[in-house]
Amino acid sequence: MTGWALLGQAGDLAEHGQWITGWVGTVPVVVRNFSGSLRGFRNVCSHRFALMLTEPAGRGPLRCPYHAWVYDAEGIPKTIPFNDSDFHLDDTARQALALPAVAVCLTGGLIFVNLQADADPALPAQWLTNGDGTLPDGSVIKADGTIQHRSTKARTGPC
């Protein structure tokens, strides 16, 4: 499957360490807040191909339940129990085992993902808007992904 898929809301990843999971077609994905930067990956350990995070949301490291490998913001396994005695992975070998990245786009308070890591992040905003950055009610999606609402007031009585 190609294209952008809605995964969650910005509030789901407001704090460092929070993550959300979901599926794009048949592919499990995870997006995590790494100190304010949202990074997305396929939610499958590169060692034994186990599903890493099984809950829809949580807080903590990207850790595989099989051997407890922990992945960093680049998707590279950084903590590998028994590496010195069993695996013997140097930095090059660890980089080769990096999780496949997925593209992440935050727009209008919504988090979208795309299995193509180099997908154009402008597309979800274009779908949500009239093509000029405004929503149908006149509100504007700002560069940081938040919405600047247009103020309207309804009057029901005499002025």
Sequence and secondary structure as in RCSB ss.txt:
>XXXX:A:sequence
MTGWALLGQAGDLAEHGQWITGWVGTVPVVVRNFSGSLRGFRNVCSHRFALMLTEPAGRGPLRCPYHAWVYDAEG
IPKTIPFNDSDFHLDDTARQALALPAVAVCLTGGLIFVNLQADADPALPAQWLTNGDGTLPDGSVIKADGTIQHR
STKARTGPC
>XXXX:A:secstr
  SEEEEEEGGGG STTEEEEEEETTEEEEEEEETTEEEEEESB TTT  B   SSEEES EE TTT  EE TTS
 EEE TTIIIII   HHHHHHT   EEEEEEETTEEEEESSTT  TTHHHHHHSSSSSB TTS EE TTS EE  
      S  
